[in-house]
Amino acid sequence: MASRVRVLAVVGLLLLAGCTGMGGSGDAGEAQGGGDGAQMSSGDGGSSQPEAADSGANVGDSENIQAGDAAADRAIIRNGRMVVEVENYSTTADAIAARARTSGGYVSDSNRELHRDDGETWYTGYIVVRVPSEEYEPTQSMVAEQGTVRSEETTTKDVTDKLVDLEARLTNLRERRDRLRTFYEQANSTEELLRIEEQLSSVQSDIERLEAQKRSLEQRVAYSTLRVEIHEPAPEPSAQQVPYHERSLVAAFLSSVTDVYVFTRGLLVTVASLAPWLVVLAVPVVGGRRLLRRRSLPLLGRRGTSESATEDGDGGGDGPQKEPTDEPNSSSSDGDT
């Protein structure tokens, strides 16, 4: 009995030791498994971070693409102004106009002014071109190649919201017009027909006005405006004149000779210009004087004759004058006697 008890006790101890080993190995396995799980989770976590970064990059790219598409869909009006200095106005203006026509645009306005100073001439002016929006920047580059750019500016105006608003208002007005047309067809009285017709006319006027505004905005968006101001270089100002008292004797003498020559030549030119007029005016003057002389000669002859007769009568009076006798009276007295 004692031996059996001992054997059972040994067997029980062995079984207890085996169970304890198995429990320890299980705990170790669990611990190892936990470690593997942690490693796997950490590995998975490490791999998930690049994936998240890649997804973030993809999202950023998609947002940039959407932003670019949105910017491309925006309705923007662009107006520009450039001031360039060139050697030849006509050549530059013709080149800019040709560029606008080639790109599908046109010249909307132009102006040129001639300047004179001290015998020198130069041109200034401007040319306004309208080109498709995609050709605006290439046209600016072409203008910059023509000469020296003094100033350059570009203004933009976003009218996308305005176009959307116009389109929404047009949609509402068109729907209202359709409803009014339906009511017009279903009207039963003349008064109702006139009232609906008046409303239809008002709605149609509003539609046409908004459509005109929309077309104008779309035209300004489709074609950008560039105003190019062209300047030819002005001549250099002449050197300041030396005061008269500081001039050299030789220069003063030569200047006087030049002045005498200019005066003499101007006098001769004046005489040559007046000679025909003097001849034309002299003919009637000379003819008139001769005519007056011819008329005055007979009068002078008559006046001379009368004066000589008067002188003869006066000469007889110088001697003894006879007293007048009254012969008829003496004869009559003799008869009476």
Stockholm file with secondary structure:
# STOCKHOLM 1.0

chainA/1-337         MASRVRVLAVVGLLLLAGCTGMGGSGDAGEAQGGGDGAQMSSGDGGSSQPEAADSGANVGDSENIQAGDAAADRAIIRNGRMVVEVENYSTTADAIAARARTSGGYVSDSNRELHRDDGETWYTGYIVVRVPSEEYEPTQSMVAEQGTVRSEETTTKDVTDKLVDLEARLTNLRERRDRLRTFYEQANSTEELLRIEEQLSSVQSDIERLEAQKRSLEQRVAYSTLRVEIHEPAPEPSAQQVPYHERSLVAAFLSSVTDVYVFTRGLLVTVASLAPWLVVLAVPVVGGRRLLRRRSLPLLGRRGTSESATEDGDGGGDGPQKEPTDEPNSSSSDGDT
#=GR chainA/1-337 SS CHHHHHHHHHHHHHHHHHHHHHHHHHHHHHHHHHHHHHHHHHHHHHHHHHHHHHHHHHHHHHHHHHHHHHHHHSCEEEEEEEEEECSCHHHHHHHHHHHHHHTTCEEEEEEEEEEEETTEEEEEEEEEEEEEGGGHHHHHHHHHTTSEEEEEEEEEEECHHHHHHHHHHHHHHHHHHHHHHHHHHHCCSHHHHHHHHHHHHHHHHHHHHHHHHHHHHHHHHHEEEEEEEEECCCCCCCCCCCCGGGSCHHHHHHHHHHHHHHHHHHHHHHHHHHHHHHHHHHHHHHHHHHHHHHHHHHHHHHHHHHHHHHHHHHHHTTSCCCCCCCHHHHHHHHHHC
#=GC SS_cons         CHHHHHHHHHHHHHHHHHHHHHHHHHHHHHHHHHHHHHHHHHHHHHHHHHHHHHHHHHHHHHHHHHHHHHHHHSCEEEEEEEEEECSCHHHHHHHHHHHHHHTTCEEEEEEEEEEEETTEEEEEEEEEEEEEGGGHHHHHHHHHTTSEEEEEEEEEEECHHHHHHHHHHHHHHHHHHHHHHHHHHHCCSHHHHHHHHHHHHHHHHHHHHHHHHHHHHHHHHHEEEEEEEEECCCCCCCCCCCCGGGSCHHHHHHHHHHHHHHHHHHHHHHHHHHHHHHHHHHHHHHHHHHHHHHHHHHHHHHHHHHHHHHHHHHHHTTSCCCCCCCHHHHHHHHHHC
//
